[in-house]
Amino acid sequence: MFAAVFAGFLTGLSLIAAIGAQNAFVLRQGLRREHIGVVVALCAGSDALLIAAGVLGFNAAADRLPWLEPVMLWGGVVFLLVYGALRFRAALKGGEALAAAQDAPVPLRRVVLTCLALTWLNPHVYLDTLALLGALSSQYAPHEGLFGSGAMVASVVFFAALGYGARLLAPVLARPRAWVVVELMIGAVMWAIAVSLIVQAMGASS
């Protein structure tokens, strides 16, 4: 049970921590101390809904389509290996600084709409939550829900830390060298999860 929660937490955290427009937006709001609670709740809540849909939807689909689980499993392994490689490549390039723009104060309504757009109009979020996390959760049966819960907790922890800790994180995250370390850690976690899935799949088939 603990292994499922821990794997879900690490997987979710690794996927969310990649540099992107959503994270930059959360950091920006945190730096301004503008509507931080709303932004964190929207991001983490959206992730929770998508993760739950991925875990529940994948299991329901796998019951009707027996071939879906192995296809998604090996597809997930390939994705994790490629994604990890991209993170290592980003580290070799020197990393990117995650900086927040300094603009005029933004009304709550615009902040909410922007946050929702950055979350729900991002095609990667559906691959990460509905497909990848849903497929990986099946490997921890009958504790798929715990795997999903771990990923949800990772989302809450990450966005809360980024939003409320922005004042402390900003000087560090503004340095490309710091993101070299972040990218290396994300790549290592992705590859470790991929290897564990390969070992588990090979053991189940033998």
Salt bridges, closest charged atoms under 4 A:
ASP103 OD2 - ARG28 NH2 3.62
GLU183 OE1 - ARG87 NE 2.55
